[in-house]
Structure formats: C-alpha cells, structure tokens
Amino acid sequence: MSIGIYVLAAGQSRRFGTPKLDAPCAGRPLGAWVLAEIEAAGLAPGTIIVSALAPHFAIEAERDGWTLAV
C-alpha cells in the first residue's frame, strides 16, 4: 500500500497579514515543521498544494523532493 502525502498551503493568510506558513516558529518557518514531522514519520515527500504565490518554505522544499501543485 502506498500513502500519498498532500500538504495544503494555498491559503491567502488575509487575517494573519503575511504568509502564515512562512512565519518563524522556534527557529524555522511553520510550514517547515510540518515537512520535518512527515520526514520523521518515515514518509517520502509528496505534494504541497500552493496558490500562484507559493510560500517560501514550499519553494525551498522542492529541492528536497517535494512537488508543488497550484
């Protein structure tokens, strides 16, 4: 059985004011924590669902094997 990993990161963060998943949290972007936990669980990189303005953490994650889908 294979497991597909999809991280939802297409929100506009209108109330937050800046891209929420790029906000620093304990030394790294919030979105990076999500990806680190997926890796810690032993799962392979999957797809990050983004808007036309992808968060910076997602763009960096492409180098680690994640796929971005708009």
CHARMM-style PDB file with segment names, atoms N, HN, CA, C and O in Angstrom:
ATOM      1  N   MET     1       0.845  -1.176   0.000  1.00  0.00      PROA
ATOM      2  CA  MET     1       0.000   0.000   0.000  1.00  0.00      PROA
ATOM      3  C   MET     1       0.893   1.242   0.000  1.00  0.00      PROA
ATOM      4  O   MET     1       1.887   1.297   0.724  1.00  0.00      PROA
ATOM      5  N   SER     2       0.536   2.228  -0.808  1.00  0.00      PROA
ATOM      6  HN  SER     2      -0.272   2.182  -1.396  1.00  0.00      PROA
ATOM      7  CA  SER     2       1.308   3.463  -0.812  1.00  0.00      PROA
ATOM      8  C   SER     2       0.456   4.588  -0.226  1.00  0.00      PROA
ATOM      9  O   SER     2      -0.768   4.598  -0.352  1.00  0.00      PROA
ATOM     10  N   ILE     3       1.128   5.515   0.405  1.00  0.00      PROA
ATOM     11  HN  ILE     3       2.123   5.507   0.507  1.00  0.00      PROA
ATOM     12  CA  ILE     3       0.442   6.633   1.049  1.00  0.00      PROA
ATOM     13  C   ILE     3       0.817   7.905   0.306  1.00  0.00      PROA
ATOM     14  O   ILE     3       2.000   8.186   0.113  1.00  0.00      PROA
ATOM     15  N   GLY     4      -0.178   8.675  -0.111  1.00  0.00      PROA
ATOM     16  HN  GLY     4      -1.139   8.447   0.045  1.00  0.00      PROA
ATOM     17  CA  GLY     4       0.076   9.965  -0.742  1.00  0.00      PROA
ATOM     18  C   GLY     4       0.039  11.064   0.305  1.00  0.00      PROA
ATOM     19  O   GLY     4      -0.905  11.156   1.090  1.00  0.00      PROA
ATOM     20  N   ILE     5       1.063  11.888   0.313  1.00  0.00      PROA
ATOM     21  HN  ILE     5       1.829  11.813  -0.325  1.00  0.00      PROA
ATOM     22  CA  ILE     5       1.156  12.982   1.264  1.00  0.00      PROA
ATOM     23  C   ILE     5       0.849  14.287   0.533  1.00  0.00      PROA
ATOM     24  O   ILE     5       1.493  14.622  -0.462  1.00  0.00      PROA
ATOM     25  N   TYR     6      -0.137  15.014   1.037  1.00  0.00      PROA
ATOM     26  HN  TYR     6      -0.660  14.742   1.845  1.00  0.00      PROA
ATOM     27  CA  TYR     6      -0.502  16.311   0.480  1.00  0.00      PROA
ATOM     28  C   TYR     6      -0.531  17.331   1.608  1.00  0.00      PROA
ATOM     29  O   TYR     6      -1.226  17.144   2.607  1.00  0.00      PROA
ATOM     30  N   VAL     7       0.221  18.405   1.446  1.00  0.00      PROA
ATOM     31  HN  VAL     7       0.786  18.557   0.635  1.00  0.00      PROA
ATOM     32  CA  VAL     7       0.253  19.483   2.432  1.00  0.00      PROA
ATOM     33  C   VAL     7      -0.487  20.671   1.820  1.00  0.00      PROA
ATOM     34  O   VAL     7      -0.117  21.157   0.751  1.00  0.00      PROA
ATOM     35  N   LEU     8      -1.523  21.131   2.496  1.00  0.00      PROA
ATOM     36  HN  LEU     8      -1.823  20.737   3.364  1.00  0.00      PROA
ATOM     37  CA  LEU     8      -2.315  22.253   1.996  1.00  0.00      PROA
ATOM     38  C   LEU     8      -1.675  23.574   2.425  1.00  0.00      PROA
ATOM     39  O   LEU     8      -1.605  23.883   3.615  1.00  0.00      PROA
ATOM     40  N   ALA     9      -1.210  24.346   1.443  1.00  0.00      PROA
ATOM     41  HN  ALA     9      -1.267  24.094   0.477  1.00  0.00      PROA
ATOM     42  CA  ALA     9      -0.516  25.603   1.738  1.00  0.00      PROA
ATOM     43  C   ALA     9      -0.935  26.698   0.754  1.00  0.00      PROA
ATOM     44  O   ALA     9      -0.117  27.529   0.360  1.00  0.00      PROA
ATOM     45  N   ALA    10      -2.203  26.696   0.362  1.00  0.00      PROA
ATOM     46  HN  ALA    10      -2.868  26.021   0.683  1.00  0.00      PROA
ATOM     47  CA  ALA    10      -2.680  27.652  -0.640  1.00  0.00      PROA
ATOM     48  C   ALA    10      -3.507  28.779  -0.042  1.00  0.00      PROA
ATOM     49  O   ALA    10      -4.073  29.585  -0.780  1.00  0.00      PROA
ATOM     50  N   GLY    11      -3.585  28.848   1.262  1.00  0.00      PROA
ATOM     51  HN  GLY    11      -3.125  28.194   1.862  1.00  0.00      PROA
ATOM     52  CA  GLY    11      -4.376  29.894   1.895  1.00  0.00      PROA
ATOM     53  C   GLY    11      -3.807  31.284   1.651  1.00  0.00      PROA
ATOM     54  O   GLY    11      -2.617  31.435   1.377  1.00  0.00      PROA
ATOM     55  N   GLN    12      -4.644  32.278   1.748  1.00  0.00      PROA
ATOM     56  HN  GLN    12      -5.611  32.155   1.971  1.00  0.00      PROA
ATOM     57  CA  GLN    12      -4.233  33.661   1.491  1.00  0.00      PROA
ATOM     58  C   GLN    12      -3.675  34.360   2.730  1.00  0.00      PROA
ATOM     59  O   GLN    12      -3.013  35.389   2.596  1.00  0.00      PROA
ATOM     60  N   SER    13      -3.919  33.842   3.913  1.00  0.00      PROA
ATOM     61  HN  SER    13      -4.457  33.006   4.021  1.00  0.00      PROA
ATOM     62  CA  SER    13      -3.455  34.446   5.183  1.00  0.00      PROA
ATOM     63  C   SER    13      -3.884  35.899   5.297  1.00  0.00      PROA
ATOM     64  O   SER    13      -3.123  36.727   5.796  1.00  0.00      PROA
ATOM     65  N   ARG    14      -5.076  36.220   4.849  1.00  0.00      PROA
ATOM     66  HN  ARG    14      -5.694  35.547   4.444  1.00  0.00      PROA
ATOM     67  CA  ARG    14      -5.551  37.607   4.879  1.00  0.00      PROA
ATOM     68  C   ARG    14      -5.595  38.177   6.291  1.00  0.00      PROA
ATOM     69  O   ARG    14      -5.129  39.294   6.518  1.00  0.00      PROA
ATOM     70  N   ARG    15      -6.139  37.440   7.228  1.00  0.00      PROA
ATOM     71  HN  ARG    15      -6.517  36.533   7.044  1.00  0.00      PROA
ATOM     72  CA  ARG    15      -6.229  37.959   8.603  1.00  0.00      PROA
ATOM     73  C   ARG    15      -4.864  37.987   9.279  1.00  0.00      PROA
ATOM     74  O   ARG    15      -4.609  38.845  10.125  1.00  0.00      PROA
ATOM     75  N   PHE    16      -3.985  37.057   8.915  1.00  0.00      PROA
ATOM     76  HN  PHE    16      -4.192  36.360   8.228  1.00  0.00      PROA
ATOM     77  CA  PHE    16      -2.661  36.985   9.526  1.00  0.00      PROA
ATOM     78  C   PHE    16      -1.772  38.118   9.011  1.00  0.00      PROA
ATOM     79  O   PHE    16      -0.927  38.635   9.741  1.00  0.00      PROA
ATOM     80  N   GLY    17      -1.973  38.498   7.746  1.00  0.00      PROA
ATOM     81  HN  GLY    17      -2.660  38.077   7.153  1.00  0.00      PROA
ATOM     82  CA  GLY    17      -1.238  39.625   7.184  1.00  0.00      PROA
ATOM     83  C   GLY    17      -0.015  39.272   6.356  1.00  0.00      PROA
ATOM     84  O   GLY    17       0.357  40.030   5.460  1.00  0.00      PROA
ATOM     85  N   THR    18       0.605  38.162   6.629  1.00  0.00      PROA
ATOM     86  HN  THR    18       0.303  37.547   7.356  1.00  0.00      PROA
ATOM     87  CA  THR    18       1.756  37.677   5.862  1.00  0.00      PROA
ATOM     88  C   THR    18       1.559  36.177   5.660  1.00  0.00      PROA
ATOM     89  O   THR    18       0.723  35.572   6.330  1.00  0.00      PROA
ATOM     90  N   PRO    19       2.313  35.571   4.750  1.00  0.00      PROA
ATOM     91  CA  PRO    19       2.171  34.117   4.561  1.00  0.00      PROA
ATOM     92  C   PRO    19       2.401  33.367   5.884  1.00  0.00      PROA
ATOM     93  O   PRO    19       3.517  33.322   6.400  1.00  0.00      PROA
ATOM     94  N   LYS    20       1.344  32.796   6.405  1.00  0.00      PROA
ATOM     95  HN  LYS    20       0.437  32.833   5.986  1.00  0.00      PROA
ATOM     96  CA  LYS    20       1.368  32.172   7.732  1.00  0.00      PROA
ATOM     97  C   LYS    20       2.390  31.039   7.827  1.00  0.00      PROA
ATOM     98  O   LYS    20       3.098  30.932   8.829  1.00  0.00      PROA
ATOM     99  N   LEU    21       2.475  30.207   6.815  1.00  0.00      PROA
ATOM    100  HN  LEU    21       1.900  30.294   6.001  1.00  0.00      PROA
ATOM    101  CA  LEU    21       3.368  29.058   6.888  1.00  0.00      PROA
ATOM    102  C   LEU    21       4.839  29.435   6.739  1.00  0.00      PROA
ATOM    103  O   LEU    21       5.717  28.605   6.971  1.00  0.00      PROA
ATOM    104  N   ASP    22       5.115  30.690   6.350  1.00  0.00      PROA
ATOM    105  HN  ASP    22       4.401  31.364   6.161  1.00  0.00      PROA
ATOM    106  CA  ASP    22       6.492  31.189   6.325  1.00  0.00      PROA
ATOM    107  C   ASP    22       6.856  31.910   7.619  1.00  0.00      PROA
ATOM    108  O   ASP    22       8.010  32.298   7.804  1.00  0.00      PROA
ATOM    109  N   ALA    23       5.890  32.095   8.513  1.00  0.00      PROA
ATOM    110  HN  ALA    23       4.953  31.780   8.362  1.00  0.00      PROA
ATOM    111  CA  ALA    23       6.152  32.800   9.773  1.00  0.00      PROA
ATOM    112  C   ALA    23       7.124  31.991  10.624  1.00  0.00      PROA
ATOM    113  O   ALA    23       6.995  30.771  10.718  1.00  0.00      PROA
ATOM    114  N   PRO    24       8.097  32.658  11.247  1.00  0.00      PROA
ATOM    115  CA  PRO    24       9.058  31.936  12.088  1.00  0.00      PROA
ATOM    116  C   PRO    24       8.402  31.348  13.329  1.00  0.00      PROA
ATOM    117  O   PRO    24       7.567  31.980  13.976  1.00  0.00      PROA
ATOM    118  N   CYS    25       8.798  30.138  13.638  1.00  0.00      PROA
ATOM    119  HN  CYS    25       9.476  29.624  13.113  1.00  0.00      PROA
ATOM    120  CA  CYS    25       8.307  29.437  14.823  1.00  0.00      PROA
ATOM    121  C   CYS    25       9.457  28.585  15.347  1.00  0.00      PROA
ATOM    122  O   CYS    25       9.834  27.593  14.723  1.00  0.00      PROA
ATOM    123  N   ALA    26      10.007  28.966  16.482  1.00  0.00      PROA
ATOM    124  HN  ALA    26       9.701  29.771  16.989  1.00  0.00      PROA
ATOM    125  CA  ALA    26      11.117  28.222  17.102  1.00  0.00      PROA
ATOM    126  C   ALA    26      12.267  27.992  16.130  1.00  0.00      PROA
ATOM    127  O   ALA    26      12.826  26.898  16.059  1.00  0.00      PROA
ATOM    128  N   GLY    27      12.612  29.034  15.386  1.00  0.00      PROA
ATOM    129  HN  GLY    27      12.158  29.923  15.443  1.00  0.00      PROA
ATOM    130  CA  GLY    27      13.810  28.973  14.565  1.00  0.00      PROA
ATOM    131  C   GLY    27      13.645  28.514  13.121  1.00  0.00      PROA
ATOM    132  O   GLY    27      14.626  28.467  12.379  1.00  0.00      PROA
ATOM    133  N   ARG    28      12.440  28.180  12.712  1.00  0.00      PROA
ATOM    134  HN  ARG    28      11.643  28.218  13.315  1.00  0.00      PROA
ATOM    135  CA  ARG    28      12.223  27.813  11.307  1.00  0.00      PROA
ATOM    136  C   ARG    28      10.794  28.156  10.921  1.00  0.00      PROA
ATOM    137  O   ARG    28       9.947  28.344  11.793  1.00  0.00      PROA
ATOM    138  N   PRO    29      10.515  28.241   9.622  1.00  0.00      PROA
ATOM    139  CA  PRO    29       9.149  28.557   9.199  1.00  0.00      PROA
ATOM    140  C   PRO    29       8.163  27.483   9.673  1.00  0.00      PROA
ATOM    141  O   PRO    29       8.497  26.300   9.740  1.00  0.00      PROA
ATOM    142  N   LEU    30       6.959  27.916   9.995  1.00  0.00      PROA
ATOM    143  HN  LEU    30       6.687  28.877   9.940  1.00  0.00      PROA
ATOM    144  CA  LEU    30       5.933  26.997  10.466  1.00  0.00      PROA
ATOM    145  C   LEU    30       5.725  25.832   9.498  1.00  0.00      PROA
ATOM    146  O   LEU    30       5.603  24.683   9.924  1.00  0.00      PROA
ATOM    147  N   GLY    31       5.684  26.122   8.214  1.00  0.00      PROA
ATOM    148  HN  GLY    31       5.783  27.055   7.868  1.00  0.00      PROA
ATOM    149  CA  GLY    31       5.498  25.064   7.215  1.00  0.00      PROA
ATOM    150  C   GLY    31       6.628  24.049   7.208  1.00  0.00      PROA
ATOM    151  O   GLY    31       6.400  22.871   6.931  1.00  0.00      PROA
ATOM    152  N   ALA    32       7.843  24.489   7.508  1.00  0.00      PROA
ATOM    153  HN  ALA    32       8.028  25.446   7.732  1.00  0.00      PROA
ATOM    154  CA  ALA    32       8.984  23.576   7.558  1.00  0.00      PROA
ATOM    155  C   ALA    32       8.822  22.552   8.678  1.00  0.00      PROA
ATOM    156  O   ALA    32       9.287  21.418   8.556  1.00  0.00      PROA
ATOM    157  N   TRP    33       8.160  22.950   9.775  1.00  0.00      PROA
ATOM    158  HN  TRP    33       7.783  23.870   9.874  1.00  0.00      PROA
ATOM    159  CA  TRP    33       7.893  21.998  10.868  1.00  0.00      PROA
ATOM    160  C   TRP    33       7.000  20.862  10.378  1.00  0.00      PROA
ATOM    161  O   TRP    33       7.207  19.701  10.731  1.00  0.00      PROA
ATOM    162  N   VAL    34       6.011  21.206   9.567  1.00  0.00      PROA
ATOM    163  HN  VAL    34       5.842  22.149   9.281  1.00  0.00      PROA
ATOM    164  CA  VAL    34       5.099  20.189   9.029  1.00  0.00      PROA
ATOM    165  C   VAL    34       5.889  19.174   8.207  1.00  0.00      PROA
ATOM    166  O   VAL    34       5.730  17.965   8.377  1.00  0.00      PROA
ATOM    167  N   LEU    35       6.744  19.679   7.312  1.00  0.00      PROA
ATOM    168  HN  LEU    35       6.873  20.661   7.174  1.00  0.00      PROA
ATOM    169  CA  LEU    35       7.527  18.788   6.457  1.00  0.00      PROA
ATOM    170  C   LEU    35       8.503  17.936   7.272  1.00  0.00      PROA
ATOM    171  O   LEU    35       8.723  16.766   6.957  1.00  0.00      PROA
ATOM    172  N   ALA    36       9.080  18.519   8.309  1.00  0.00      PROA
ATOM    173  HN  ALA    36       8.901  19.469   8.565  1.00  0.00      PROA
ATOM    174  CA  ALA    36      10.007  17.770   9.165  1.00  0.00      PROA
ATOM    175  C   ALA    36       9.297  16.624   9.887  1.00  0.00      PROA
ATOM    176  O   ALA    36       9.866  15.545  10.050  1.00  0.00      PROA
ATOM    177  N   GLU    37       8.067  16.855  10.316  1.00  0.00      PROA
ATOM    178  HN  GLU    37       7.605  17.732  10.184  1.00  0.00      PROA
ATOM    179  CA  GLU    37       7.317  15.800  11.001  1.00  0.00      PROA
ATOM    180  C   GLU    37       6.943  14.667  10.039  1.00  0.00      PROA
ATOM    181  O   GLU    37       6.934  13.498  10.423  1.00  0.00      PROA
ATOM    182  N   ILE    38       6.643  15.014   8.816  1.00  0.00      PROA
ATOM    183  HN  ILE    38       6.651  15.964   8.504  1.00  0.00      PROA
ATOM    184  CA  ILE    38       6.353  13.990   7.806  1.00  0.00      PROA
ATOM    185  C   ILE    38       7.592  13.135   7.579  1.00  0.00      PROA
ATOM    186  O   ILE    38       7.505  11.908   7.517  1.00  0.00      PROA
ATOM    187  N   GLU    39       8.747  13.788   7.456  1.00  0.00      PROA
ATOM    188  HN  GLU    39       8.818  14.784   7.507  1.00  0.00      PROA
ATOM    189  CA  GLU    39      10.003  13.059   7.288  1.00  0.00      PROA
ATOM    190  C   GLU    39      10.302  12.196   8.515  1.00  0.00      PROA
ATOM    191  O   GLU    39      10.728  11.049   8.372  1.00  0.00      PROA
ATOM    192  N   ALA    40      10.084  12.736   9.722  1.00  0.00      PROA
ATOM    193  HN  ALA    40       9.738  13.667   9.838  1.00  0.00      PROA
ATOM    194  CA  ALA    40      10.344  11.993  10.956  1.00  0.00      PROA
ATOM    195  C   ALA    40       9.460  10.753  11.057  1.00  0.00      PROA
ATOM    196  O   ALA    40       9.833   9.769  11.696  1.00  0.00      PROA
ATOM    197  N   ALA    41       8.295  10.807  10.428  1.00  0.00      PROA
ATOM    198  HN  ALA    41       7.992  11.606   9.909  1.00  0.00      PROA
ATOM    199  CA  ALA    41       7.389   9.656  10.431  1.00  0.00      PROA
ATOM    200  C   ALA    41       7.820   8.602   9.419  1.00  0.00      PROA
ATOM    201  O   ALA    41       7.191   7.551   9.304  1.00  0.00      PROA
ATOM    202  N   GLY    42       8.889   8.885   8.688  1.00  0.00      PROA
ATOM    203  HN  GLY    42       9.400   9.740   8.781  1.00  0.00      PROA
ATOM    204  CA  GLY    42       9.404   7.917   7.725  1.00  0.00      PROA
ATOM    205  C   GLY    42       8.680   7.931   6.385  1.00  0.00      PROA
ATOM    206  O   GLY    42       8.785   6.983   5.607  1.00  0.00      PROA
ATOM    207  N   LEU    43       7.951   9.000   6.120  1.00  0.00      PROA
ATOM    208  HN  LEU    43       7.865   9.770   6.752  1.00  0.00      PROA
ATOM    209  CA  LEU    43       7.199   9.093   4.874  1.00  0.00      PROA
ATOM    210  C   LEU    43       7.978   9.894   3.839  1.00  0.00      PROA
ATOM    211  O   LEU    43       8.705  10.827   4.176  1.00  0.00      PROA
ATOM    212  N   ALA    44       7.816   9.520   2.591  1.00  0.00      PROA
ATOM    213  HN  ALA    44       7.225   8.761   2.317  1.00  0.00      PROA
ATOM    214  CA  ALA    44       8.504  10.197   1.494  1.00  0.00      PROA
ATOM    215  C   ALA    44       7.832  11.535   1.198  1.00  0.00      PROA
ATOM    216  O   ALA    44       6.641  11.709   1.459  1.00  0.00      PROA
ATOM    217  N   PRO    45       8.601  12.482   0.649  1.00  0.00      PROA
ATOM    218  CA  PRO    45       7.998  13.747   0.257  1.00  0.00      PROA
ATOM    219  C   PRO    45       6.852  13.528  -0.720  1.00  0.00      PROA
ATOM    220  O   PRO    45       6.869  12.592  -1.520  1.00  0.00      PROA
ATOM    221  N   GLY    46       5.865  14.399  -0.644  1.00  0.00      PROA
ATOM    222  HN  GLY    46       5.851  15.159   0.005  1.00  0.00      PROA
ATOM    223  CA  GLY    46       4.712  14.292  -1.516  1.00  0.00      PROA
ATOM    224  C   GLY    46       4.481  15.577  -2.267  1.00  0.00      PROA
ATOM    225  O   GLY    46       5.390  16.098  -2.913  1.00  0.00      PROA
ATOM    226  N   THR    47       3.276  16.091  -2.189  1.00  0.00      PROA
ATOM    227  HN  THR    47       2.537  15.668  -1.664  1.00  0.00      PROA
ATOM    228  CA  THR    47       2.877  17.281  -2.932  1.00  0.00      PROA
ATOM    229  C   THR    47       2.428  18.371  -1.970  1.00  0.00      PROA
ATOM    230  O   THR    47       1.689  18.116  -1.019  1.00  0.00      PROA
ATOM    231  N   ILE    48       2.881  19.578  -2.231  1.00  0.00      PROA
ATOM    232  HN  ILE    48       3.481  19.786  -3.003  1.00  0.00      PROA
ATOM    233  CA  ILE    48       2.435  20.741  -1.473  1.00  0.00      PROA
ATOM    234  C   ILE    48       1.506  21.527  -2.396  1.00  0.00      PROA
ATOM    235  O   ILE    48       1.914  21.970  -3.469  1.00  0.00      PROA
ATOM    236  N   ILE    49       0.269  21.694  -1.971  1.00  0.00      PROA
ATOM    237  HN  ILE    49      -0.062  21.335  -1.099  1.00  0.00      PROA
ATOM    238  CA  ILE    49      -0.712  22.444  -2.739  1.00  0.00      PROA
ATOM    239  C   ILE    49      -0.531  23.922  -2.404  1.00  0.00      PROA
ATOM    240  O   ILE    49      -0.665  24.318  -1.246  1.00  0.00      PROA
ATOM    241  N   VAL    50      -0.226  24.740  -3.416  1.00  0.00      PROA
ATOM    242  HN  VAL    50      -0.118  24.419  -4.357  1.00  0.00      PROA
ATOM    243  CA  VAL    50       0.060  26.149  -3.201  1.00  0.00      PROA
ATOM    244  C   VAL    50      -0.808  27.021  -4.112  1.00  0.00      PROA
ATOM    245  O   VAL    50      -1.404  26.534  -5.073  1.00  0.00      PROA
ATOM    246  N   SER    51      -0.869  28.314  -3.797  1.00  0.00      PROA
ATOM    247  HN  SER    51      -0.385  28.710  -3.016  1.00  0.00      PROA
ATOM    248  CA  SER    51      -1.516  29.276  -4.686  1.00  0.00      PROA
ATOM    249  C   SER    51      -0.464  29.763  -5.687  1.00  0.00      PROA
ATOM    250  O   SER    51       0.672  29.290  -5.674  1.00  0.00      PROA
ATOM    251  N   ALA    52      -0.840  30.696  -6.544  1.00  0.00      PROA
ATOM    252  HN  ALA    52      -1.763  31.079  -6.554  1.00  0.00      PROA
ATOM    253  CA  ALA    52       0.105  31.236  -7.528  1.00  0.00      PROA
ATOM    254  C   ALA    52       1.322  31.861  -6.846  1.00  0.00      PROA
ATOM    255  O   ALA    52       2.417  31.854  -7.408  1.00  0.00      PROA
ATOM    256  N   LEU    53       1.139  32.397  -5.647  1.00  0.00      PROA
ATOM    257  HN  LEU    53       0.250  32.402  -5.191  1.00  0.00      PROA
ATOM    258  CA  LEU    53       2.249  32.939  -4.856  1.00  0.00      PROA
ATOM    259  C   LEU    53       2.614  31.918  -3.781  1.00  0.00      PROA
ATOM    260  O   LEU    53       2.158  32.008  -2.641  1.00  0.00      PROA
ATOM    261  N   ALA    54       3.429  30.961  -4.156  1.00  0.00      PROA
ATOM    262  HN  ALA    54       3.799  30.887  -5.082  1.00  0.00      PROA
ATOM    263  CA  ALA    54       3.796  29.874  -3.247  1.00  0.00      PROA
ATOM    264  C   ALA    54       4.600  30.396  -2.068  1.00  0.00      PROA
ATOM    265  O   ALA    54       5.448  31.272  -2.239  1.00  0.00      PROA
ATOM    266  N   PRO    55       4.345  29.870  -0.869  1.00  0.00      PROA
ATOM    267  CA  PRO    55       5.149  30.266   0.294  1.00  0.00      PROA
ATOM    268  C   PRO    55       6.619  29.869   0.096  1.00  0.00      PROA
ATOM    269  O   PRO    55       6.929  28.876  -0.562  1.00  0.00      PROA
ATOM    270  N   HSD    56       7.495  30.659   0.672  1.00  0.00      PROA
ATOM    271  HN  HSD    56       7.243  31.466   1.206  1.00  0.00      PROA
ATOM    272  CA  HSD    56       8.936  30.424   0.526  1.00  0.00      PROA
ATOM    273  C   HSD    56       9.347  29.032   1.013  1.00  0.00      PROA
ATOM    274  O   HSD    56      10.188  28.386   0.388  1.00  0.00      PROA
ATOM    275  N   PHE    57       8.762  28.560   2.128  1.00  0.00      PROA
ATOM    276  HN  PHE    57       8.078  29.084   2.636  1.00  0.00      PROA
ATOM    277  CA  PHE    57       9.139  27.241   2.647  1.00  0.00      PROA
ATOM    278  C   PHE    57       8.858  26.155   1.611  1.00  0.00      PROA
ATOM    279  O   PHE    57       9.602  25.179   1.512  1.00  0.00      PROA
ATOM    280  N   ALA    58       7.775  26.326   0.834  1.00  0.00      PROA
ATOM    281  HN  ALA    58       7.170  27.118   0.914  1.00  0.00      PROA
ATOM    282  CA  ALA    58       7.406  25.329  -0.177  1.00  0.00      PROA
ATOM    283  C   ALA    58       8.379  25.348  -1.345  1.00  0.00      PROA
ATOM    284  O   ALA    58       8.770  24.299  -1.856  1.00  0.00      PROA
ATOM    285  N   ILE    59       8.764  26.542  -1.762  1.00  0.00      PROA
ATOM    286  HN  ILE    59       8.446  27.394  -1.347  1.00  0.00      PROA
ATOM    287  CA  ILE    59       9.731  26.662  -2.861  1.00  0.00      PROA
ATOM    288  C   ILE    59      11.038  25.994  -2.470  1.00  0.00      PROA
ATOM    289  O   ILE    59      11.640  25.294  -3.283  1.00  0.00      PROA
ATOM    290  N   GLU    60      11.483  26.198  -1.245  1.00  0.00      PROA
ATOM    291  HN  GLU    60      10.994  26.767  -0.584  1.00  0.00      PROA
ATOM    292  CA  GLU    60      12.710  25.549  -0.759  1.00  0.00      PROA
ATOM    293  C   GLU    60      12.544  24.030  -0.679  1.00  0.00      PROA
ATOM    294  O   GLU    60      13.504  23.292  -0.899  1.00  0.00      PROA
ATOM    295  N   ALA    61      11.345  23.562  -0.371  1.00  0.00      PROA
ATOM    296  HN  ALA    61      10.565  24.161  -0.193  1.00  0.00      PROA
ATOM    297  CA  ALA    61      11.102  22.124  -0.220  1.00  0.00      PROA
ATOM    298  C   ALA    61      11.218  21.374  -1.538  1.00  0.00      PROA
ATOM    299  O   ALA    61      11.441  20.163  -1.543  1.00  0.00      PROA
ATOM    300  N   GLU    62      11.069  22.077  -2.653  1.00  0.00      PROA
ATOM    301  HN  GLU    62      10.888  23.060  -2.649  1.00  0.00      PROA
ATOM    302  CA  GLU    62      11.232  21.416  -3.962  1.00  0.00      PROA
ATOM    303  C   GLU    62      12.613  20.798  -4.085  1.00  0.00      PROA
ATOM    304  O   GLU    62      12.764  19.747  -4.708  1.00  0.00      PROA
ATOM    305  N   ARG    63      13.629  21.435  -3.499  1.00  0.00      PROA
ATOM    306  HN  ARG    63      13.506  22.289  -2.994  1.00  0.00      PROA
ATOM    307  CA  ARG    63      14.994  20.905  -3.545  1.00  0.00      PROA
ATOM    308  C   ARG    63      15.125  19.579  -2.801  1.00  0.00      PROA
ATOM    309  O   ARG    63      16.041  18.797  -3.057  1.00  0.00      PROA
ATOM    310  N   ASP    64      14.183  19.336  -1.864  1.00  0.00      PROA
ATOM    311  HN  ASP    64      13.440  19.972  -1.657  1.00  0.00      PROA
ATOM    312  CA  ASP    64      14.217  18.106  -1.077  1.00  0.00      PROA
ATOM    313  C   ASP    64      13.264  17.037  -1.624  1.00  0.00      PROA
ATOM    314  O   ASP    64      12.985  16.045  -0.951  1.00  0.00      PROA
ATOM    315  N   GLY    65      12.769  17.245  -2.841  1.00  0.00      PROA
ATOM    316  HN  GLY    65      12.995  18.052  -3.388  1.00  0.00      PROA
ATOM    317  CA  GLY    65      11.962  16.215  -3.462  1.00  0.00      PROA
ATOM    318  C   GLY    65      10.461  16.427  -3.412  1.00  0.00      PROA
ATOM    319  O   GLY    65       9.712  15.596  -3.926  1.00  0.00      PROA
ATOM    320  N   TRP    66      10.000  17.507  -2.813  1.00  0.00      PROA
ATOM    321  HN  TRP    66      10.609  18.182  -2.395  1.00  0.00      PROA
ATOM    322  CA  TRP    66       8.576  17.811  -2.776  1.00  0.00      PROA
ATOM    323  C   TRP    66       8.146  18.366  -4.120  1.00  0.00      PROA
ATOM    324  O   TRP    66       8.921  19.037  -4.800  1.00  0.00      PROA
ATOM    325  N   THR    67       6.897  18.082  -4.504  1.00  0.00      PROA
ATOM    326  HN  THR    67       6.267  17.536  -3.952  1.00  0.00      PROA
ATOM    327  CA  THR    67       6.304  18.606  -5.724  1.00  0.00      PROA
ATOM    328  C   THR    67       5.336  19.709  -5.347  1.00  0.00      PROA
ATOM    329  O   THR    67       4.589  19.576  -4.377  1.00  0.00      PROA
ATOM    330  N   LEU    68       5.339  20.810  -6.112  1.00  0.00      PROA
ATOM    331  HN  LEU    68       5.946  20.917  -6.900  1.00  0.00      PROA
ATOM    332  CA  LEU    68       4.393  21.879  -5.879  1.00  0.00      PROA
ATOM    333  C   LEU    68       3.283  21.780  -6.925  1.00  0.00      PROA
ATOM    334  O   LEU    68       3.550  21.569  -8.108  1.00  0.00      PROA
ATOM    335  N   ALA    69       2.058  21.932  -6.484  1.00  0.00      PROA
ATOM    336  HN  ALA    69       1.841  22.104  -5.523  1.00  0.00      PROA
ATOM    337  CA  ALA    69       0.896  21.931  -7.379  1.00  0.00      PROA
ATOM    338  C   ALA    69       0.059  23.162  -7.094  1.00  0.00      PROA
ATOM    339  O   ALA    69      -0.333  23.407  -5.953  1.00  0.00      PROA
ATOM    340  N   VAL    70      -0.213  23.938  -8.135  1.00  0.00      PROA
ATOM    341  HN  VAL    70       0.105  23.739  -9.062  1.00  0.00      PROA
ATOM    342  CA  VAL    70      -1.011  25.158  -7.982  1.00  0.00      PROA
ATOM    343  C   VAL    70      -2.477  24.805  -8.135  1.00  0.00      PROA
ATOM    344  OT1 VAL    70      -3.335  25.683  -8.043  1.00  0.00      PROA
TER     345      VAL     70
END
